[in-house]
Amino acid sequence: MDWKEIAKIAGGPLVGIVIDNVQSSSNSMKEASSKNIEALREEALKQEIQMEFSKHQARVAQEVAIAKRITNAIEVEIEEYYDNSGKGNAGLNINQEAQTASIGLSAENRKISKRIYRFKGSVNEYEQILENE
Protein backbone atom coordinates (compact mmCIF):
# COMPACT_ATOMS: atom_id res chain seq x y z
CA MET A 1 0.00 0.00 0.00
CA ASP A 2 1.42 3.42 -0.90
CA TRP A 3 0.98 6.63 1.10
CA LYS A 4 -1.95 7.81 -1.04
CA GLU A 5 -4.04 4.73 -0.27
CA ILE A 6 -3.20 4.98 3.43
CA ALA A 7 -4.14 8.68 3.47
CA LYS A 8 -7.45 7.92 1.71
CA ILE A 9 -8.33 5.28 4.30
CA ALA A 10 -7.24 7.40 7.27
CA GLY A 11 -8.72 10.67 6.03
CA GLY A 12 -11.97 9.38 4.61
CA PRO A 13 -13.75 10.24 1.39
CA LEU A 14 -12.93 13.95 1.45
CA VAL A 15 -9.18 13.31 1.58
CA GLY A 16 -9.57 10.74 -1.19
CA ILE A 17 -11.27 13.32 -3.43
CA VAL A 18 -8.51 15.85 -2.78
CA ILE A 19 -5.71 13.35 -3.49
CA ASP A 20 -7.37 12.14 -6.69
CA ASN A 21 -7.96 15.69 -7.93
CA VAL A 22 -4.40 16.81 -7.19
CA GLN A 23 -2.97 13.76 -8.96
CA SER A 24 -5.26 14.21 -11.99
CA SER A 25 -4.50 17.93 -12.10
CA SER A 26 -0.77 17.33 -11.99
CA ASN A 27 -0.92 14.80 -14.82
CA SER A 28 -3.05 17.10 -16.98
CA MET A 29 -0.71 20.06 -16.45
CA LYS A 30 2.34 17.96 -17.36
CA GLU A 31 0.62 16.83 -20.55
CA ALA A 32 -0.49 20.37 -21.47
CA SER A 33 2.92 21.89 -20.73
CA SER A 34 4.48 19.71 -23.41
CA LYS A 35 2.17 21.36 -25.97
CA ASN A 36 1.78 25.04 -26.87
CA ILE A 37 0.99 27.89 -24.47
CA GLU A 38 -2.67 28.00 -25.51
CA ALA A 39 -3.14 24.36 -24.48
CA LEU A 40 -1.55 25.17 -21.13
CA ARG A 41 -3.88 28.16 -20.60
CA GLU A 42 -6.89 26.05 -21.53
CA GLU A 43 -5.86 23.34 -19.09
CA ALA A 44 -5.30 25.90 -16.32
CA LEU A 45 -8.80 27.30 -16.90
CA LYS A 46 -10.30 23.79 -16.82
CA GLN A 47 -8.51 23.07 -13.56
CA GLU A 48 -9.69 26.32 -12.02
CA ILE A 49 -13.28 25.31 -12.80
CA GLN A 50 -12.68 21.82 -11.40
CA MET A 51 -11.17 23.29 -8.22
CA GLU A 52 -14.25 25.46 -7.68
CA PHE A 53 -16.45 22.40 -8.14
CA SER A 54 -14.28 20.40 -5.71
CA LYS A 55 -14.49 23.24 -3.20
CA HIS A 56 -18.29 23.08 -3.36
CA GLN A 57 -18.19 19.29 -2.95
CA ALA A 58 -15.96 19.67 0.09
CA ARG A 59 -18.38 22.16 1.66
CA VAL A 60 -21.28 19.78 1.10
CA ALA A 61 -19.28 16.87 2.57
CA GLN A 62 -18.41 19.03 5.58
CA GLU A 63 -22.05 19.98 6.16
CA VAL A 64 -23.14 16.34 5.84
CA ALA A 65 -20.48 15.28 8.37
CA ILE A 66 -21.66 17.98 10.78
CA ALA A 67 -25.28 16.89 10.34
CA LYS A 68 -24.32 13.27 11.14
CA ARG A 69 -22.49 14.36 14.27
CA ILE A 70 -25.50 16.43 15.35
CA THR A 71 -27.78 13.44 14.82
CA ASN A 72 -25.54 11.12 16.85
CA ALA A 73 -24.67 13.49 19.70
CA ILE A 74 -26.46 13.61 23.02
CA GLU A 75 -25.75 17.31 23.48
CA VAL A 76 -24.95 19.83 20.76
CA GLU A 77 -23.87 23.44 21.20
CA ILE A 78 -23.72 25.63 18.10
CA GLU A 79 -22.67 29.28 17.85
CA GLU A 80 -22.67 30.98 14.48
CA TYR A 81 -22.08 34.65 13.69
CA TYR A 82 -22.14 35.96 10.14
CA ASP A 83 -22.01 39.57 9.08
CA ASN A 84 -20.50 40.00 5.65
CA SER A 85 -21.39 43.59 4.91
CA GLY A 86 -19.87 46.16 2.64
CA LYS A 87 -20.57 49.69 1.46
CA GLY A 88 -19.42 51.66 -1.49
CA ASN A 89 -19.85 55.29 -2.50
CA ALA A 90 -18.93 57.19 -5.61
CA GLY A 91 -19.39 60.85 -6.29
CA LEU A 92 -18.75 63.58 -8.82
CA ASN A 93 -18.61 67.26 -7.86
CA ILE A 94 -18.42 69.99 -10.50
CA ASN A 95 -17.95 73.67 -9.65
CA GLN A 96 -18.65 75.79 -12.74
CA GLU A 97 -17.58 79.08 -11.17
CA ALA A 98 -14.13 77.79 -10.22
CA GLN A 99 -14.06 75.49 -13.25
CA THR A 100 -13.04 72.52 -11.13
CA ALA A 101 -14.24 68.98 -10.82
CA SER A 102 -13.59 66.26 -8.29
CA ILE A 103 -14.33 62.58 -8.25
CA GLY A 104 -14.51 60.58 -5.06
CA LEU A 105 -14.68 56.89 -4.30
CA SER A 106 -14.91 55.20 -0.95
CA ALA A 107 -15.43 51.65 0.19
CA GLU A 108 -15.94 49.92 3.48
CA ASN A 109 -15.90 46.21 4.13
CA ARG A 110 -16.61 44.40 7.37
CA LYS A 111 -16.47 40.66 7.78
CA ILE A 112 -17.40 38.80 10.92
CA SER A 113 -17.77 35.07 10.82
CA LYS A 114 -17.45 32.52 13.55
CA ARG A 115 -18.54 28.90 13.78
CA ILE A 116 -18.24 26.85 16.94
CA TYR A 117 -19.65 23.34 17.19
CA ARG A 118 -19.39 21.27 20.36
CA PHE A 119 -20.60 17.70 20.30
CA LYS A 120 -20.85 15.87 23.61
CA GLY A 121 -21.45 12.18 23.91
CA SER A 122 -22.88 9.77 21.43
CA VAL A 123 -26.39 8.39 21.23
CA ASN A 124 -24.95 4.94 20.50
CA GLU A 125 -22.72 5.03 23.59
CA TYR A 126 -25.65 6.24 25.73
CA GLU A 127 -27.88 3.41 24.48
CA GLN A 128 -25.14 0.85 25.27
CA ILE A 129 -24.81 2.21 28.81
CA LEU A 130 -28.58 1.94 29.34
CA GLU A 131 -28.61 -1.65 28.02
CA ASN A 132 -25.79 -2.68 30.39
CA GLU A 133 -27.52 -1.31 33.49
N, C-alpha and C positions, 0 to 999 in steps of 0.2 A: 504494500500500500504506500503510495507517495503522500507527500504533505498536503496536497490539494484534497485528496479523498478523506484524509484524517480531519482536515479543517471543515469540510462539508458535513461530516458526521457530528463533530463536536459543536459546530456553530449553527447547525440546523439549515432549513431551506433558504433562509435569507442570505446566509454566507455562501451557500452553494450557487445562488443566482449571481452574486457579486463576482465570485471566482470565475464562473463560466463566462460572464460578460467581459471581464478584464482579459481573459485568455482569447476570446473571440475577437475582441477589439484589437488586441496586440497583433494577432495573425493578419487581420484585415489591413491594418496600417502598414505592416511589413510588405504585404503584397502590393498595396497601392503605391508605396514609396519607390518600388522598382519601376513604376510606370512614369507617366508625365505628371507635372504639377497639378493639372486639372483633375486628374484621377485622385490625387492625394487630397485636394480640396473637397471633392465630392465625398470621399470616404470620411473625412473629418466631419462634414455636415451630417452624414448618415449617423455617425457615432454620437454626435451631439444630440440628435433626435432620440437615439436609443437610450442614451444616458438619462434624458428627461423622463422617458417611459419607465426606465428601471427605478428612477427616483420615486415616481408615483407608485410603482409596485411595492417598493420598500415601505412607503408610508401606509399603504393598505395593509401589508403584512404586520407592521407595527401596531396598527389599530386593532387588528384581529387578535394579536397576541395579548394586548391589553384587555380586550373584551373577554377573552378566555380566562385571564387571571382574575378579572372582576367576578365572573361567574363562579369560579372555584374558591374564592376567598370567603372567609367568615366575616371579616371586617375590612372595609375599603374606605380610604380617606383620599379624596381628590381635591386639589386646589388648582384652579386654572385662572390666569389673568391674561387677557389679550387686549391691547389697545394699539393698533397700528394706524396711527393717524398722521396726516400730513396736510400742509397748507401751502398754497402758492399764490403769489400776487405779481401782477405785471401792470405797469403804468406808463403813460406817455403824457408829458406836460409841455405845452407849447406857449411861449410868451411872445406875442406878436410885437409888442412895444419894444422889448429888448432884443427881439429877433433871436431868441434862444429856444432850445428844445432840450428836454432831458427824458431819458428812458430809465425806468427802474424795474428791477426784478428782485423778488425775495422769495425765499422758500424756508419752510420749517418742517422738520420731520421728527416724530416721536414714536419710539417703538418700545412697548413693554410687553413682554411675554414670559410666562412662567408656567411650568407644568410640574406638579408634584403628585406622584401616585404612591400610596403606601398600602400594601397588601399584607394582611395579618392572618395567619392560619390558612388552613385548607379545609374545604368541606369534606373531602375524602378522609383526611386525617381525623376530623371531628367525628365522622360517622364510625370510623374504626374504633375510636375511644369509647363511644357509646355502646358498640356491640360487645366490647371486651368487659364492660362493667357488669 
